[in-house]
Amino acid sequence: MRKCLFFLAIALVFGMVAAAQISDDEFRMLMQSNAANVAAIRDAPDTAAAAPAANKLVDTFTKVAAYWKAKNVADAVTFAENARDAAKEIAEGQGDKAANLMKLQQQCGGCHMAHRAGGRGNFTFK
């Protein structure tokens, strides 16, 4: 009985880890969704109106951080976590929306400069 429970626990842990990881294609889809959410935040008349898009970015950058963590790319994890934190500030109405949006976009730009190659429609990883 103990052995059975032990192996079940191990299987559950590995199953959760595998489910938490996203594929390269899922990663690309997440990246492609960011432009619309950033535009929605930028165009929102106030932080309350920006909150739904900001919450989507919080979710996206949480997944992006996990993606890079699984690949052991520490600076990309930091970029994603900083972007997530800036989006969270916007979603919670903390600080200046424009300043937080600028911080978020700086994180995106830094990560893209470090890890993205190719041109529009044909981006690859460095």
SULFEN-V98249 format. One line per field, one symbol per residue. ss: DSSP state (H for helix, E for strand, L for the rest). psi: psi as a letter, one per 20 degrees, with the letter a starting at -180 (. if undefined). A space follows every 50 residues. Layout:
ss->???
psi->???
This chain:
ss->LHHHHHHHHHHHHHHHHHHHLLLHHHHHHHHHHHHHHHHHHHHLLLHHHH HHHHHHHHHHHHHHHHHHHHLLLHHHHHHHHHHHHHHHHHHLLLLLHHHH HHHHHHHHHHHHHHHEELLLLLLEEL
psi->gggghghgggggghggghhhqqrhghgghgghihghhghhggiphrhghi gghhhhhggghghgghghghjlnghhgggghhgghghhgghjkpapgggh hggghhgggggghhiprarpilqrq.
